[in-house]
Amino acid sequence: MSVHYFSSVPQAGHRVREVTVTLRGRTFRCLTDRAVFATRGVDRGTRLLIETMSVGEGDVILDLGCGYGIIGLYAAALAPHGHAHLVDVNARAADLARENAVRNGITNVTVHAGDGVEPVGGIVFDLILTNPPIRAGRATVLRLFTGARDVLRPGGRVLFVARTGQGARTLARHVASLFGNVTELAKGGGFRVYAATREPAGV
Ligand SMILES: C[S@@+](CC[C@H](N)C(=O)[O-])C[C@H]1O[C@@H](n2cnc3c(N)ncnc32)[C@H](O)[C@@H]1O
């Protein structure tokens, strides 16, 4: 039976392992498990997004589809006066993200298990980071981006990464029609990182 990474309650057995990640001069040791994205180590696209992202020290951040939490943990470390909310529909991933925050001494995070932005409704974000679940299908991905736009403050940004061979440029066009803008920030290793800004009301 194939095991995918976006079940809300995965039925697959456990195979917990620890991965070590060093990026931007900081090392995290994180637990991963079966039925969670990138169980053998940090995805190359995720790495490119972490290396590219600029984070304000006081930013309120959303890691949308956090997996075991690595993007949100780096973002929280870069925002010592801010706070990162990490959301994943996969309860096993959310549990790992929570434990990984504790194991790495990151206290300015809150992890939520749930669908899209539903668990963080009412919070206004400066920055949303996502390596979106392309395998969950275009309808799900576009729903996540629509939700992201709606919880960003005017002038706030969403940064996302996608594999060029899995439709990164097409996704960027969809995001451009949703936000009115999109910019390519980086590319490498078969991935592209983009940013879109929520335009101020009335624009
Ligand atoms: C490509 S993975 C990225 C995981 C992690 N951010 C990383 O870079 O390692 C996408 C994540 O989105 C999650 N996801 C899928 N559908 C979702 C939804 N409707 N709401 C929240 N998260 C979702 C998946 O469970 C998965 O963990």
The ligand as an SDF file (V2000), in Angstrom:
LIG
                    3D

 27 29  0  0  0  0  0  0  0  0999 V2000
    5.2120   19.3450    0.3980 C   0  0  0  0  0  0  0  0  0  0  0  0
    4.7720   19.0380    2.0720 S   0  0  0  0  0  0  0  0  0  0  0  0
    5.8090   20.2240    2.9310 C   0  0  0  0  0  0  0  0  0  0  0  0
    6.0570   19.8760    4.3940 C   0  0  0  0  0  0  0  0  0  0  0  0
    7.0680   20.7790    5.1060 C   0  0  0  0  0  0  0  0  0  0  0  0
    6.6420   22.1640    5.0780 N   0  0  0  0  0  0  0  0  0  0  0  0
    8.4430   20.6490    4.4810 C   0  0  0  0  0  0  0  0  0  0  0  0
    8.8000   21.5360    3.7070 O   0  0  0  0  0  0  0  0  0  0  0  0
    9.1170   19.6550    4.7800 O   0  0  0  0  0  0  0  0  0  0  0  0
    3.1510   19.7570    2.1860 C   0  0  0  0  0  0  0  0  0  0  0  0
    2.4490   19.6060    3.5130 C   0  0  0  0  0  0  0  0  0  0  0  0
    1.1300   20.1370    3.4090 O   0  0  0  0  0  0  0  0  0  0  0  0
    0.2720   19.3640    4.2100 C   0  0  0  0  0  0  0  0  0  0  0  0
   -1.1140   19.5420    3.7770 N   0  0  0  0  0  0  0  0  0  0  0  0
   -1.7650   18.9280    2.7520 C   0  0  0  0  0  0  0  0  0  0  0  0
   -3.0280   19.3650    2.6650 N   0  0  0  0  0  0  0  0  0  0  0  0
   -3.1830   20.2730    3.6820 C   0  0  0  0  0  0  0  0  0  0  0  0
   -4.2820   21.0590    4.1350 C   0  0  0  0  0  0  0  0  0  0  0  0
   -5.4670   20.9920    3.5340 N   0  0  0  0  0  0  0  0  0  0  0  0
   -4.0900   21.8490    5.2060 N   0  0  0  0  0  0  0  0  0  0  0  0
   -2.8840   21.9040    5.8330 C   0  0  0  0  0  0  0  0  0  0  0  0
   -1.8160   21.1860    5.4500 N   0  0  0  0  0  0  0  0  0  0  0  0
   -1.9640   20.3850    4.3930 C   0  0  0  0  0  0  0  0  0  0  0  0
    0.7890   17.9420    4.0290 C   0  0  0  0  0  0  0  0  0  0  0  0
    0.3330   17.0920    5.0610 O   0  0  0  0  0  0  0  0  0  0  0  0
    2.2990   18.1780    4.0100 C   0  0  0  0  0  0  0  0  0  0  0  0
    2.8620   18.0560    5.2900 O   0  0  0  0  0  0  0  0  0  0  0  0
  1  2  1  0
  2  3  1  0
  2 10  1  0
  3  4  1  0
  4  5  1  0
  5  6  1  0
  5  7  1  0
  7  8  2  0
  7  9  1  0
 10 11  1  0
 11 12  1  0
 11 26  1  0
 12 13  1  0
 13 14  1  0
 13 24  1  0
 14 15  1  0
 14 23  1  0
 15 16  2  0
 16 17  1  0
 17 18  1  0
 17 23  2  0
 18 19  1  0
 18 20  2  0
 20 21  1  0
 21 22  2  0
 22 23  1  0
 24 25  1  0
 24 26  1  0
 26 27  1  0
M  CHG  2   2   1   9  -1
M  END
$$$$
